């Protein structure tokens, strides 16, 4: 499975890194001050072209919300960041078929619509404003926005793009490894009869409903998020879960237990509980509705055709694409580690390895007169326990 998807992961991470290097967070938050349709469309677009890491997406959403963005728009940005990204669609297409890749975007649009309709009513503005906390300084501390055409001609811009690409992969490496290993173990060790007992089948709509509800629960207990849950989704589909249940599971990367705990820390108990209930409902509903649309249009995938397969090393398309991806990795590594003019615009999170923009980093910490920047408060708290450990490393 990793051999099949290596080129897609490299391409997706590289594209995300380029976008993040050329679009500032301040530009995003100034366009997301409301949850009107235009702002929701912009939140969806910015999310789709940003980092696909669920942890980074949650921290980024919290950051732009704290700096003045609307709460609903911030949550929509977070959903789009993990469910409408290119690498997710490509990996889905490779492992379980084009129907699932298309469903990612169809169901993602349904989730965004449902969030837009539900969240402002479940979490009204007065309640959200209490969770905003002290707002960061805005333009006074932000960098001067350089036109993107000028950035294209600067080597430092491409070096920053390489930094984002490598940083995103570094932050997600454990999720990706766990996702592939768990998927392999699930496929090899758990018999089909066990899955059939877990997933209700043969009862029409009620089977689809049960599968769509249980999908997010599996995501909650599996600790796998973002692109890392696609291999496990392939294993679940092969094991018997319905099409809608598979889609709901893929969407539920934002409901893994570690992220739920982060919501409690970011927004407090009252909002976090509401978010969990709304997210679960929206993810299950989106999977169920997408399955219904596919049945109506007769696009539902045939399980015997969609069973997982793997490619082998040889003179074939996958090998050629993987070789090209390896060359891209070499180029990214050369840009990242090469000497040259250093940019004060970016810094490295010493805990997780992710690159962050210094002007709008979600968390900072001053140690021995030096300011360190972090992608989320959790990394800052880990750094505070033993700064010397991370600095030496």
N, C-alpha and C positions, 0 to 999 in steps of 0.2 A: 504493500500500500504506500509506503514511503517512497519507493522507487517511482511509482506511478505519479505521485503528487509533488515531487521535489521541485520540478520546474515551475509549477503553478504557485507554490509557496514563495519561491524566490521572486517571481514576477510580481506577485501581489504585494509583498513586503517592500520591494523596490519602488513600485508605483506609489504606495502609501508614503514612503519616505520622501519622495520628490514633492508630493503635495504638501506635506507638513512643513517642509523647508521653505516653501514659497508662499504659504498662507499663514498669517499670524493669528494667534488666538484673539487678539484685540479686534481684528477685522471680523471675526466670527461673532463675538459677543455684541458688537454694536449693531448687528443685523438681526439679533434674536431677542429684542426687548419685549416682544409680545408673543401671543400664541395665535395671531391671525393667520389665515391661510398662506400668505406670502412668507411670513416668518417661519411657519412650519415647513414650507417647501425648502427654504434656505437651510434650516436645521437638518433636514433630511439629506440635502446635497453635501453640506459640510461634513456630516457624519459619515456618509458613504465614501468620501475621499480621504478620511483620516485613518488613524491607527485602528486596526481590527482587534486589538487586545482588549478584553473585557475589563480588566483592572484599570488599564490606562483610560479607557472610555469613561468609566465611572468617575475617575479622578478629574478628567477633562470636563465632564458635564458639571461636576461640583464646582470647578474653578470658574467656568463661564457664568454659572448661576450666581456665584458669590460676587462676581464682578458686574452684575447687573442684568444678565439675561433672564428671560422669563422661565419659571420652573418647568412648565409643560414643554416649552421649546428645548430646554436643556435635556429633559428625559427623552424626547424624540431624537435629539442629536445622539444620545447614548445608544438608543435602539438601532438607529441607522448605522452607527459606527461599527456595530458587531453583526448586523444582519443584512446589510445592503452592500457589502464590500466585494471587490472583484475576486480576491483570492478564495473566498468562501464559495462563490458560485463556481469557479473553475474546479476546485477540489471536489465539490458535490457532483459536478458533471462527470469527472473522471471516475469516481468511485461507485456512484449509483445511478448516474444517467442525467440526461438533459432535463427530464421532467422535474427533478428535484432542484436543479439549478434555477429553472424558471420559477418554481414554487417559492424559492427564497425571496425573489423580488415581488411576486404577487402577494404572498403572505406578509412580507415586510410592509408593503403599502397598506394592507388591511390593518396590521398592528398599529401603524402610525395614525391611521384614521381613527381607530378605536381609542388610542391614547389621547388624541386631540379632543375627542368627544367626552371621555370619562374623567381624565385626570383633573381638569379645572373644577369639576363638581365634587370629586372625592377629596382633593387637596386644594381648598380655596386659597386665594392670594394672602389673606391675613395669616393663615397657618404656615404657608410657605415662607413668608417674610421673616418669621421667627427663626427659621432654620438657616437664613442667609448669613447671619452673623455680621462681623465687621467686614465691610467691603474693602478689597484691595485698592490701592491707588491705580487710577486708570491711565490716561494718556501721559500723565506727568512722569511715569516711570517706564512707559512703553518705548520700544525702539522706534526710530523713524522708519516709516514704511517705504521701502525702496521699490520702485516699479518692477514688476516681475520680468519684464524684458531686459532690464539692466541686470537682474539677478542671474539670468540665463548665461550671461557673459562672464560671470565671476566664478573662479574656481572654488572659492570659499563656500559659495551656495551649494555646489555639487558635493563638496566635502561634508557640508551639513546634512544634505539629503542622505549620503552614505551613513552618517552618524545616526540618523533616525531609523534607517533600515536595519542596521546592525543592532541598535538599541531595542527596537521592537522585537526582533528575533530573540535577543538575549533575555528580555523580560518574559517571553512566551515559551522559552525552550522546554521548561518542565511540563507545561500544559500539552505541548505537542508530543513530547516523548510519552507522557502518561496516556494521551489519547491513542497513539498507535499501539502501545503495548497492551493497554486494556482491551482495545478492539481485537487485537490478535488473540488474546487469551479468551475473550468472550466467544469468538468464532470457533476456536479449537476445543474449548473445554466444556462449554455449556450446551447441553443437548437441545435440539429443537423442541422436544416435548416440554421442557421447562418454560421456554418462552411462550408456547401455546397455552400453558396453564396460567401464566401471568397476564397475557394479553387476551382479552375476551374476543372471541371470533364467532362468526355464524349467527349473529343477532342483529344484523343490519345497522341501523343508526346507533343503537345502544352500544354496539361494539366499537364503532368509530368514536363515540363520545367517551367511552371508558379509556380507550387508547390515547386520545388527545389529552385527557386529564392526567393520565399516569406518565406521559412523556416528560413533562416538566419535573415531576417528582424524581424520575431517574436522573435527570440533569442535576437536581438539587443534591443528591447523595453521591454523585459520581466525581465531584470536584474537578471536572474537566470543562473548559470554557473555550469560547471563540472557535477558531479553526480546529483546535484540538478535539472538539467533540464530533467532527464530521466522520472520522474513521469509526467511532463508536456508533454513530447514527447508521452507518452502513451495516455494521454488525447487527444492530437491532432490527433493521429492515429485513435483513437476511434471516433473522430469527423469528419473524412473524408479526411484528408490530404493524399497524395499519399505515397507510400513506400519510394521513393527517396526524397520526401519533408521531411518526418520524419527523414531520415538519415541526410539530410542537416541541419536540425534544431539541431540534437544532436551534429553534428560537430561544430556548430556555437557558442559554449560556449565561444570561444575566441573573439567573436564579440559583446558581451554585452556592453552597453554604458559605464559603468565604466572602462572596460578594454581598450576600444578605447581611452578614455581620458588619461589612463596610457601610451599608446603608444605615444601619443603626447608629454607627459612629458619626457619619456625615450629617444626618438629618434628624436624629432623635427617634425615640420609640414610636411616637404617634404617627409620624410620616412614614417611617420604615415599614410598619405593619400594613399601612394602606398600600404602599408600593408593592409589597410582596403579593397581596391579594389581587391588586389590579394587574400586575405583571402576569401572574399565573392565569388569570381569567382571559387576558388579552392573548397570551401565547396559545392557550388551548383553543380559544375561539378562532384565531387566525388559522391554525392547523385544520380545524374542522371545516371552516368556510372554504379554505383552499381545496380541500378534498372534495367538497360539494361542487365547486366550480369545475374541477377536473372531470368529475363524473358527468356533469352536464355537457361538457365539451368533448367527452370521450377521450380524454388525454391521460387517464389513469395508467400508470406503468404496470406492466405484467411482471409479477414477481419472479417467474421462472426465467424471464429474459434479463431482469435487472440484477440477478444474483451477482455478488462480488466476484471480480476476476482480477488477476494480477498480470502485469507484463513481465517480460524477462529481458535481461541484457542481450543486445544483439543489434543488427542493423534495422532498427525500426524507429518510428516517430518518437516514442517516449525516450529512447536512448539519446536521440539527436537533441531533443528539447532539454533533457537533463544536462547534456554536455554544454549546450548554450547557456543554461542557467549557472553551471559551474564557472564558466568564463565571466558571467556577470558578477558572481561572488568574488572572483579574483579582482575584478575592477573595483568593486565596492570596498574590498579590503585595502587595496592600494590607495584609494582616495581617503579612506578613513585613517590609515596609519602613516600616510606620507607626511613629510614635513612641509611646512608652508605657513602662510599667514593664518594665525589663529583668530577665530571669530569670538568676540565677547558676547555675541547674541545667544550662544548656546552653552550648555554645561551638561556634564554627565552625572546621572544619579548613581552615586557610588554603591548603593545597596542593590538595586536590580539591574543596573547597567543601561537603563533607558536614557535617551537624550531628551533634555527639556529646554525650553526657551527661557532664559533667565528673567526676562521682563514680566512673564506671567506664570512662573512656576507655581504649582499648587501648594508647595511647602518649601520653606527655607530654614536654615539653621546656621548660626554663627558660632564657629569654634576657633579659638585662638586667632581672632581678628580676621578669619577667612569665612566667607559666606559659601555655604553648600546648598545646592538646589535639588529638589526631589519631585518625582512624578506624582506622588500622592502622600498624604499625611502618614500613612502606614510605614512608608520607607523612612521618613524623617524620624519617626518614633524608634524604629529599629536602629538607626544611626546614632540616636541620642544615648542608647544603652552603652555603646562602646565605639566612639568615633575613631580612635586610633586603629582599631581592627580594620575598618573599611578603608581608611586613608593609606595604611601600609599596603593593603592588598591592591 
